[in-house]
Amino acid sequence: MGVSSIIVLAKKNPSFWRACLFRDIELVIDGNCLFHFLYKYLNIDTIGNFSEYGEKLEIFFIWLINRRITPYLVSNGAYAIDDKKIQRAKSNAQHRIYNPEEHTPILAKITLIYILDKLGIQYIKCDFEAARDIQRLANDLKCPVLSRDSDFFIFDVHFGYKPFDSLPLSSIFESTDDHLFEIKVYVIENLWKKFPYLRSNMALLATALGNDYLSKNSKVLQKALHSDNFRLPRCKTEVSDLFEIPCEPGEPFFITIRKVLYWICRCKDAERGKRQLLYFCNGDREDEKMVTRSIKAYTELDGYMSYDLFGLLKEKRSRSFSRFMFPSHIPTWIIDSHRRGTIPGFVLNTLIHKRIILLSQVEGTHEISSHECSLSIRKVIYALMLGTEQCVTEHDRQKTSLFEFQRSGVICITGVLSDLYIPNMSRELKIKILSAALCCPVPSNSMCGSLDQARIFLMITTFWARVADPPINANFLKSVLICYILFSAQGKEFCGFRIDIRNDDFLYKRNSHTDGRKGANGKGLEILYSKHLHSDVMLKDLYSAVTQFAGRYIKTNREYIPNIIYTFAQFQSCILYTTYLNQLLNNPLENVNPAFVFNGKFLHDMYYTLRETNEDIIGHYLASEKCRFEWFNKMLQFVQENVYICDSE
């Protein structure tokens, strides 16, 4: 992301950084970087453990609040109007198909937004790419930027740039912060003090080092770096002091930076440098376009900024609504809702580009993508946005490749599209659209307990039970329902509920028809007795019992039965696109919190335990919690009344 090579230059020069106490300030946070970086840093299971992720996000933001820091989250919007990065987006999607375990699961962003709403943290979205808007907003607020996008080493952020890895993250999440940390902030003025010729040539630096527009491995830059223009002098005194921290002799990475800086210092102006780089394109128009686009992106700032983010945050209304680069057919209410973060970028990409890239999940080796199960929900979104005549191109996984599929909108509620203006729709009609899209009635108040979001949770679960392929059985359904009851319980009650259970707490017996080996395909262990299966055990003990049982046999994602992974990946897809549809309809029903609904490890362990045992383990652990046991049975009955569920595989 950004100009990755400049990170070396910044880290090798401590004088570019300034120590600060990092408190009593405002802070602009790059939202896209945050949710990806923290999920990876925390090493959370990529099958989707949103309860742990939500908990850690809350810890992070409370740490900021306790330091009297006011955070503002800013995220990317739709793909750029000119599709200038679409090839990169498709390449990233293909890489995700090959290596899904390396990527953030699809419900992470929704989890982040739920935590922001819970803590009252302001969150806004840019129209398109966010980096330049983040820079301008930070300068308007007179505060630093927190990100991991190396573009911020290039941009003139007046009050400094803090990479995420400059924070004391281990102390934050281990709650050992003593408030006395000195945190380093990168100050671009310090870079310019050392290299004054860069002040007016940062675009040349970003282009010659390679970036998102022009790869550092491109043939253009490779030709340039091996040309006489970039050749270092025999007397290296002119470039020997570039790094305050010594580098190993002959390291090619550092030689490249030396070459680029030496070349820029000899360029009379940026235009001459641009002409030299264009020369190395050898007349290739596509390469020339990439070079020009790269320099433009780091020079013509106004073309890469959207609306007045500062005005929106401070609720300062301008005289006229800024549409920026949006086509005239995009409704104003869609633009405003998008900027306020209440509808997903999915909606704008549908309206502007009629193109959607669906992100692959950890879902095993099935031929068809897990997103196929939620297609009918997306078709309703397409109908509401474009009607039923126009097609949307979906890029989705098939086997191990990214394929294009043409989809058209479908909606079964008559008369909706004849005079469509969603903000003026009645709540009853919006709920009717949701109910029809999910082929499920809205559950009654008595069915939902104390949580309004239980309505849409049950509707999603019923829809998933109807469309999942292979079909789900009762154990899948019970796993999802008990997961929701467990993780939707009040946080304090279950804080630190991972109780260790000794190996002798359970007595096991092999079923007579199986051998003693680990059996993923046969009926393995049967729980006959447990010290915890008494009337005083509680729901929180179920988590420990299940993870302890499954942990004996399942060590990694790769050991889960493929159909289990694929089936629960379909459940995630149903949650995601139902949430998008509900958001587009201005949330007539409360959305589910992924932290309540999807803890991947628990779901897989719970299903495995139910499958391998003959005991009513849920009944045992809910025996002393009558209300929750009744709620579980009510939800189970609701789904089974609306869709057929087989009892066994």
C-alpha positions in Angstrom: 0.0 0.0 0.0 1.4 3.4 -1.0 5.1 3.9 -1.4 6.5 1.0 0.6 10.2 1.7 -0.2 10.1 5.0 1.7 9.5 3.2 5.0 13.2 2.1 4.9 14.3 5.7 4.4 12.1 6.9 7.3 13.2 4.2 9.7 16.9 4.6 8.9 16.7 8.3 9.8 15.7 8.9 13.5 15.9 12.7 12.9 12.7 12.5 10.8 10.8 11.6 14.0 9.7 13.6 17.0 8.7 12.2 20.4 5.3 13.1 21.8 3.2 12.1 24.8 0.2 11.2 22.6 -2.6 12.5 24.7 -5.1 15.4 24.9 -5.4 15.6 21.1 -7.7 14.9 18.2 -6.7 12.1 15.9 -7.7 11.1 12.4 -7.6 7.3 11.9 -7.4 5.6 8.6 -10.3 3.2 9.1 -9.5 0.7 6.3 -6.0 0.3 7.7 -7.2 0.0 11.2 -9.6 -3.0 10.8 -7.2 -4.9 8.6 -4.1 -4.2 10.7 -5.6 -5.0 14.1 -7.2 -8.2 13.0 -3.8 -9.4 11.6 -1.8 -8.0 14.6 -4.0 -9.8 17.1 -3.6 -13.1 15.2 -7.3 -13.8 15.4 -8.6 -16.9 13.6 -9.4 -16.0 10.0 -12.5 -18.2 9.9 -14.0 -15.3 11.8 -13.8 -14.7 15.5 -15.7 -11.5 15.8 -16.4 -11.7 19.5 -12.7 -11.5 20.3 -12.1 -8.9 17.6 -14.9 -6.7 18.9 -13.5 -7.0 22.5 -10.0 -6.0 21.3 -11.4 -3.1 19.2 -13.2 -1.8 22.3 -10.0 -2.0 24.4 -8.1 -0.1 21.7 -10.6 2.8 21.6 -11.1 3.0 25.3 -7.3 3.3 25.6 -7.5 6.3 23.3 -10.4 7.8 25.2 -8.6 7.4 28.5 -5.7 9.4 27.1 -8.3 12.1 26.3 -7.8 11.5 22.6 -10.7 12.2 20.3 -10.6 9.8 17.4 -12.3 10.3 14.0 -12.4 7.3 11.7 -12.3 7.9 7.9 -12.7 5.1 5.4 -12.4 4.6 1.7 -15.5 4.9 -0.4 -16.3 3.4 -3.9 -13.9 2.5 -6.6 -12.6 5.6 -8.4 -14.8 6.9 -11.2 -12.1 6.1 -13.8 -11.5 2.6 -12.5 -7.8 3.5 -12.2 -7.2 0.8 -9.6 -9.7 -1.9 -10.7 -6.9 -4.2 -12.0 -5.2 -4.0 -8.6 -8.5 -4.7 -6.8 -9.1 -7.8 -9.0 -5.5 -8.9 -8.5 -6.0 -8.6 -4.7 -9.2 -10.6 -5.0 -7.4 -13.4 -6.9 -4.7 -13.5 -4.3 -7.4 -13.8 -1.6 -8.7 -16.9 -3.4 -5.3 -18.5 -3.3 -4.5 -17.5 0.3 -7.8 -16.7 2.2 -6.1 -17.3 5.6 -3.9 -14.2 5.0 -6.9 -11.8 4.7 -9.3 -10.2 7.1 -12.7 -12.0 7.1 -15.7 -10.3 5.6 -17.6 -9.2 8.7 -14.7 -7.4 10.3 -15.7 -3.9 9.1 -19.3 -4.3 10.3 -17.9 -5.3 13.7 -15.8 -2.2 13.8 -18.7 0.1 12.9 -20.8 -1.6 15.7 -18.1 -0.7 18.2 -17.8 2.9 16.9 -21.6 3.3 17.4 -21.5 1.8 20.8 -18.7 4.2 22.0 -20.1 7.2 20.2 -17.0 7.6 18.0 -17.5 9.7 14.8 -17.1 7.7 11.6 -17.3 9.1 8.0 -16.5 7.8 4.6 -14.8 9.4 1.6 -16.4 9.4 -1.8 -13.5 7.3 -3.2 -10.0 6.7 -2.0 -9.4 8.2 1.4 -5.7 9.1 1.7 -5.8 12.7 0.5 -9.0 13.4 2.3 -7.5 12.1 5.5 -4.5 14.3 5.0 -6.7 17.4 4.5 -9.0 16.6 7.4 -6.0 16.2 9.8 -4.6 19.5 8.7 -8.0 21.2 9.1 -8.2 19.7 12.6 -4.6 20.5 13.4 -3.9 16.9 14.5 -1.9 13.8 13.4 -2.9 10.9 11.3 -2.8 7.2 12.5 -2.5 4.7 9.6 -0.2 2.2 8.0 -0.4 3.6 4.5 3.1 4.6 3.5 1.6 7.4 1.3 1.6 9.4 4.6 5.4 9.5 4.5 4.9 11.4 1.2 2.0 13.7 2.1 2.4 17.0 3.9 0.6 16.1 7.2 1.3 19.2 9.2 1.0 17.7 12.7 2.7 14.4 11.9 2.0 10.8 10.9 1.9 7.9 13.3 2.2 4.4 11.9 0.2 1.8 13.8 3.3 -0.1 14.7 4.7 3.0 16.5 2.0 2.5 19.2 2.7 0.3 22.3 0.2 -2.3 21.1 1.2 -5.1 23.4 0.8 -2.8 26.4 -2.6 -1.6 25.2 -4.0 -5.1 24.8 -2.3 -6.5 27.9 -3.6 -3.5 29.9 -0.1 -2.5 31.2 -0.1 1.1 29.8 1.3 3.4 32.5 0.4 6.6 30.4 4.1 7.5 30.3 5.0 6.1 26.9 6.7 8.4 24.4 5.4 7.7 21.0 7.3 8.8 17.9 5.6 10.8 15.2 7.0 11.2 11.6 7.4 14.9 10.6 7.9 15.6 7.0 9.5 19.0 7.6 12.4 17.0 9.2 12.8 15.1 6.0 12.9 18.3 4.0 15.5 19.8 6.3 17.8 16.9 5.4 16.8 16.8 1.7 15.6 20.3 0.8 15.3 19.4 -2.9 12.5 17.0 -2.1 10.1 19.7 -0.9 8.9 20.3 -4.5 9.6 16.8 -5.8 7.7 14.4 -3.5 5.7 13.2 -6.5 8.9 12.3 -8.3 10.1 10.4 -5.3 6.8 8.5 -4.9 6.8 7.6 -8.6 10.5 6.6 -8.9 10.3 4.4 -5.8 7.1 2.8 -7.1 3.6 3.0 -5.7 0.0 1.7 -6.2 -0.1 3.2 -9.7 3.4 2.3 -11.0 4.9 -0.8 -9.4 8.5 -0.7 -8.3 9.0 -3.9 -10.4 7.6 -2.4 -13.5 9.7 -2.4 -16.7 9.7 1.4 -16.8 11.3 1.8 -13.4 13.7 -1.1 -13.9 14.9 0.4 -17.1 15.3 3.8 -15.4 17.2 2.4 -12.4 19.7 0.7 -14.7 20.2 3.7 -16.9 23.0 6.3 -16.8 20.5 8.9 -15.4 20.3 7.0 -12.2 23.9 5.8 -12.0 25.6 6.7 -8.7 28.9 8.7 -8.8 32.1 6.9 -8.2 32.7 9.2 -5.3 30.0 8.2 -2.9 30.4 11.1 -0.5 27.4 12.8 -2.1 25.1 10.0 -1.1 26.9 8.2 1.8 25.1 10.1 4.5 21.5 9.3 3.4 21.0 6.9 6.3 21.7 7.9 9.9 21.6 4.2 10.9 24.2 2.4 8.9 23.1 -0.1 6.2 24.8 -3.3 5.2 27.2 -2.7 2.3 25.8 -3.5 -1.1 22.2 -4.0 0.0 20.3 -3.5 -3.3 17.2 -2.0 -1.6 19.2 0.8 -0.1 21.2 1.3 -3.4 17.8 1.9 -5.1 16.9 4.6 -2.7 20.4 6.2 -3.1 20.0 6.1 -6.9 16.5 7.8 -6.8 17.6 10.5 -4.4 20.8 11.3 -6.3 18.7 11.4 -9.5 16.1 13.8 -8.0 18.8 16.2 -6.6 20.2 16.6 -10.1 16.8 17.2 -11.8 16.2 20.9 -12.3 12.5 20.6 -11.8 9.7 18.0 -11.5 8.7 18.4 -15.2 12.2 17.4 -16.3 12.1 14.4 -14.1 8.7 13.4 -15.5 10.0 13.7 -19.1 12.9 11.4 -18.2 10.6 8.7 -16.8 8.3 9.0 -19.8 11.3 8.4 -22.0 11.8 5.0 -20.4 8.2 4.0 -21.4 9.6 3.6 -25.0 6.3 4.8 -26.4 4.1 2.3 -24.6 0.9 4.3 -24.0 -0.2 2.2 -21.0 3.1 2.8 -19.2 3.0 6.5 -20.1 -0.5 6.7 -18.6 0.7 5.0 -15.4 3.6 7.4 -15.0 1.5 10.4 -15.7 -1.3 9.2 -13.4 1.2 8.5 -10.6 2.8 12.0 -10.7 -0.7 13.6 -10.9 -1.9 11.7 -7.9 0.9 13.1 -5.7 0.8 16.6 -7.3 -2.8 17.7 -8.2 -4.3 17.3 -4.7 -7.7 18.8 -5.4 -8.5 16.1 -8.0 -8.0 13.4 -5.4 -10.0 15.0 -2.6 -13.8 14.8 -2.4 -16.2 16.8 -0.1 -15.5 18.9 3.0 -15.0 16.2 5.6 -14.3 18.8 8.3 -17.6 20.5 7.6 -19.5 17.2 7.9 -17.8 16.3 11.2 -18.5 19.7 12.7 -22.0 19.8 11.0 -21.1 23.0 9.2 -23.5 23.1 6.3 -22.2 24.6 3.0 -24.5 26.6 0.9 -24.7 23.9 -1.8 -24.4 20.2 -1.5 -21.1 19.0 -3.1 -21.6 16.1 -5.5 -17.9 16.1 -6.3 -17.4 13.7 -9.2 -20.6 11.7 -8.8 -22.6 11.1 -11.9 -25.9 13.0 -12.0 -28.0 9.8 -11.7 -26.7 9.1 -8.1 -29.4 10.3 -5.7 -28.3 12.9 -3.2 -29.6 10.9 -0.2 -27.4 8.0 -1.3 -24.3 10.2 -1.4 -25.1 11.8 2.0 -25.8 8.4 3.6 -22.6 7.0 2.2 -20.5 9.9 3.6 -22.1 9.4 7.0 -21.2 5.7 6.9 -24.7 4.4 7.1 -24.7 2.5 3.8 -21.8 0.4 2.4 -19.6 1.2 -0.6 -21.3 -1.8 -2.2 -24.3 0.4 -3.0 -22.2 3.1 -4.7 -20.2 0.6 -6.7 -23.5 -0.9 -7.9 -24.8 2.5 -9.0 -21.6 4.0 -10.5 -19.8 1.0 -12.0 -22.4 -1.7 -12.1 -19.5 -3.9 -10.9 -18.9 -5.7 -7.6 -15.9 -7.7 -6.5 -16.9 -10.3 -3.9 -14.3 -11.2 -1.4 -13.4 -14.9 -1.0 -13.5 -16.5 2.5 -11.8 -19.4 4.2 -14.3 -21.9 2.8 -12.5 -25.0 1.7 -12.2 -26.4 -1.8 -15.7 -26.3 -3.1 -16.2 -25.5 -6.7 -18.8 -22.7 -6.2 -18.2 -19.6 -4.0 -19.9 -19.4 -0.6 -21.5 -16.1 -1.8 -23.7 -18.0 -4.3 -26.1 -18.7 -1.4 -26.7 -15.0 -0.8 -27.2 -14.1 -4.5 -31.0 -13.6 -4.2 -30.4 -11.0 -1.4 -27.9 -9.1 -3.7 -30.5 -9.3 -6.5 -32.9 -7.4 -4.4 -30.3 -4.7 -3.7 -29.6 -4.5 -7.5 -33.3 -4.1 -8.2 -33.7 -1.3 -5.6 -30.7 0.5 -7.1 -31.0 -0.2 -10.9 -34.4 -1.8 -11.5 -34.7 -5.2 -13.1 -33.5 -4.3 -16.6 -29.8 -3.5 -16.0 -27.1 -6.0 -15.2 -24.4 -5.9 -12.6 -21.1 -7.6 -13.2 -20.0 -9.7 -10.2 -16.5 -10.9 -9.8 -16.6 -14.0 -7.7 -14.6 -17.2 -7.0 -15.2 -20.3 -9.1 -12.9 -23.1 -8.2 -9.5 -21.3 -7.8 -10.1 -18.4 -10.2 -11.9 -15.1 -10.3 -14.8 -15.2 -12.8 -17.3 -12.6 -14.1 -21.0 -13.2 -13.7 -23.8 -11.1 -15.0 -26.6 -10.5 -12.5 -29.9 -8.6 -12.9 -32.2 -7.3 -10.1 -35.2 -9.3 -8.9 -37.8 -8.1 -6.4 -41.1 -9.9 -5.7 -43.0 -7.0 -4.0 -45.2 -5.5 -6.6 -45.3 -1.7 -7.1 -42.1 -1.0 -5.2 -40.1 0.1 -8.2 -42.7 2.3 -9.8 -42.2 5.2 -7.5 -39.0 4.3 -5.6 -37.7 6.7 -3.0 -36.4 4.7 -0.1 -36.3 7.6 2.5 -40.0 8.1 2.1 -40.9 4.4 2.3 -42.9 3.3 5.3 -41.2 1.1 7.8 -43.8 -1.5 7.2 -42.9 -1.7 3.5 -39.2 -1.8 4.2 -39.7 -4.8 6.6 -41.9 -6.4 3.9 -39.1 -6.2 1.4 -36.7 -7.7 3.9 -39.1 -10.4 4.8 -39.6 -11.3 1.1 -35.9 -11.2 0.3 -35.2 -13.6 3.2 -38.3 -15.8 2.5 -39.1 -15.5 6.2 -41.7 -13.9 8.4 -40.7 -11.4 11.0 -40.4 -13.0 14.5 -42.7 -11.8 17.2 -41.6 -9.8 20.2 -41.8 -12.9 22.5 -39.4 -14.7 20.2 -36.7 -12.1 20.5 -36.1 -11.9 24.2 -34.5 -8.6 25.3 -32.6 -8.1 22.0 -34.3 -6.4 19.1 -31.5 -7.6 16.7 -32.7 -11.2 17.4 -35.4 -10.6 14.8 -33.1 -10.2 11.9 -30.7 -12.8 13.3 -33.5 -15.4 13.2 -34.5 -14.3 9.7 -31.0 -14.6 8.4 -30.6 -18.0 10.1 -33.8 -19.2 8.5 -32.7 -18.0 5.1 -29.3 -19.7 5.5 -31.0 -22.9 6.5 -33.1 -22.7 3.4 -30.4 -21.9 0.8 -27.3 -23.6 2.2 -25.7 -26.2 -0.1 -25.0 -28.9 1.1 -28.2 -28.6 3.3 -27.6 -28.0 6.9 -28.7 -30.4 9.7 -30.0 -29.8 13.2 -26.5 -29.6 14.6 -25.5 -26.6 12.4 -28.7 -24.8 13.5 -28.2 -25.6 17.2 -24.6 -24.4 17.0 -25.6 -21.0 15.5 -28.4 -20.5 18.0 -26.4 -21.4 21.1 -23.5 -19.2 19.8 -25.9 -16.3 19.6 -27.3 -16.9 23.1 -23.8 -17.3 24.5 -22.1 -14.2 23.0 -25.1 -11.9 23.2 -25.2 -12.3 27.0 -24.1 -9.2 29.0 -20.4 -8.6 28.6 -19.7 -8.5 32.4 -21.3 -11.8 33.0 -19.0 -13.6 30.6 -15.9 -11.5 31.0 -13.0 -13.9 31.5 -15.3 -17.0 31.2 -12.7 -19.3 29.6 -12.5 -21.6 32.6 -9.8 -24.2 32.4 -11.1 -27.8 32.7 -8.7 -30.5 33.9 -8.3 -33.5 31.7 -9.9 -35.8 34.3 -13.1 -33.7 34.5 -14.6 -35.7 31.7 -15.0 -39.4 31.4 -15.2 -40.6 27.8 -16.3 -43.9 26.2 -15.8 -44.9 22.6 -19.0 -45.9 20.8 -18.8 -49.6 20.2 -18.9 -49.3 16.4 -15.8 -47.1 16.1 -12.2 -47.7 16.7 -9.9 -45.6 18.9 -8.5 -43.3 16.3 -9.4 -39.7 15.8 -12.6 -39.8 13.8 -13.7 -36.8 11.7 -16.1 -38.9 9.7 -17.5 -41.4 12.2 -19.3 -41.0 15.6 -16.3 -40.8 17.9 -16.7 -39.9 21.6 -19.8 -40.1 23.8 -19.9 -38.0 27.0 -21.1 -40.2 29.8 -20.3 -38.2 32.9 -18.9 -34.8 33.7 -18.5 -33.0 37.1 -20.0 -30.0 35.3 -23.3 -31.7 34.2 -25.2 -30.8 37.4 -28.1 -28.4 37.9 -25.7 -25.6 39.0 -23.7 -25.4 35.8 -24.2 -22.4 33.6 -24.1 -21.4 30.0 -20.6 -19.9 30.4 -19.3 -23.4 31.3 -20.5 -24.7 28.0 -17.8 -22.7 26.1 -15.0 -24.3 28.1 -16.5 -27.8 27.8 -16.9 -27.5 24.1 -13.5 -26.0 23.3 -11.8 -28.5 25.6 -13.6 -31.4 23.9 -13.0 -30.3 20.3 -9.5 -29.1 21.1 -8.3 -32.6 21.7 -8.9 -33.4 18.0 -8.9 -30.2 16.0 -5.7 -28.2 16.1 -5.9 -25.9 13.0 -8.3 -24.6 10.3 -7.0 -27.2 7.9 -8.3 -30.0 10.2 -11.9 -28.9 10.2 -14.2 -30.9 8.0 -14.4 -29.0 4.7 -18.2 -29.0 4.6 -18.3 -27.4 8.1 -16.0 -24.5 6.9 -18.0 -24.0 3.7 -21.4 -24.1 5.4 -20.4 -21.5 8.1 -18.8 -19.3 5.4 -22.2 -19.3 3.6 -23.7 -18.1 6.9 -21.2 -15.2 7.0 -22.2 -14.2 3.4 -25.9 -14.2 4.4 -25.2 -12.0 7.4 -23.1 -9.5 5.3 -25.6 -9.0 2.4 -28.6 -8.9 4.6 -26.9 -6.2 6.6 -26.2 -4.3 3.4 -29.9 -4.6 2.3 -31.1 -3.5 5.8 -28.7 -0.5 5.7 -29.9 0.5 2.2 -33.5 0.5 3.6 -32.3 2.7 6.5 -32.4 -0.1 9.1 -36.1 -0.8 9.6 -34.8 -3.7 11.8 -31.8 -3.5 14.1 -28.7 -5.1 12.5 -27.0 -8.0 14.1 -23.6 -7.5 15.8 -21.2 -10.0 14.3 -19.5 -10.3 17.7 -22.8 -11.9 19.0 -23.5 -14.0 15.9 -20.2 -15.4 14.6 -17.4 -16.8 16.7 -15.9 -19.2 14.1 -13.9 -21.3 16.4 -16.8 -21.9 18.8 -19.2 -22.6 16.0 -16.9 -25.2 14.5 -16.1 -26.7 17.9 -19.8 -26.7 18.9 -20.8 -28.5 15.7 -18.0 -31.0 16.0 -19.0 -31.7 19.7 -22.7 -32.2 18.8 -21.8 -34.4 15.9 -19.4 -36.6 17.9 -21.5 -37.0 21.1 -24.9 -38.5 21.9 -25.6 -36.3 24.9 -27.9 -33.3 25.0 -25.0 -31.1 26.0 -26.9 -27.9 25.4 -29.8 -29.1 27.7 -27.3 -30.0 30.4 -25.6 -26.6 30.4 -28.8 -24.6 30.2 -30.6 -26.7 32.9 -30.1 -24.0 35.6 -31.0 -21.1 33.2 -34.6 -21.7 32.4 -35.2 -18.4 30.6 -32.3 -19.0 28.2 -33.3 -22.6 27.6 -36.8 -21.6 26.7 -35.4 -18.9 24.4 -33.2 -21.4 22.7 -36.1 -23.8 22.1 -38.3 -21.0 20.9 -35.7 -19.9 18.3 -35.2 -23.5 17.3 -38.9 -24.0 16.8 -39.2 -20.8 14.8 -36.6 -21.9 12.3 -37.9 -25.4 12.1 -41.5 -24.2 11.4 -40.3 -22.1 8.5 -37.8 -24.5 6.8 -37.2 -28.2 6.9 -34.1 -29.2 8.9 -32.9 -32.8 8.8 -31.8 -34.3 12.1 -28.6 -35.9 10.8 -26.1 -35.7 8.0 
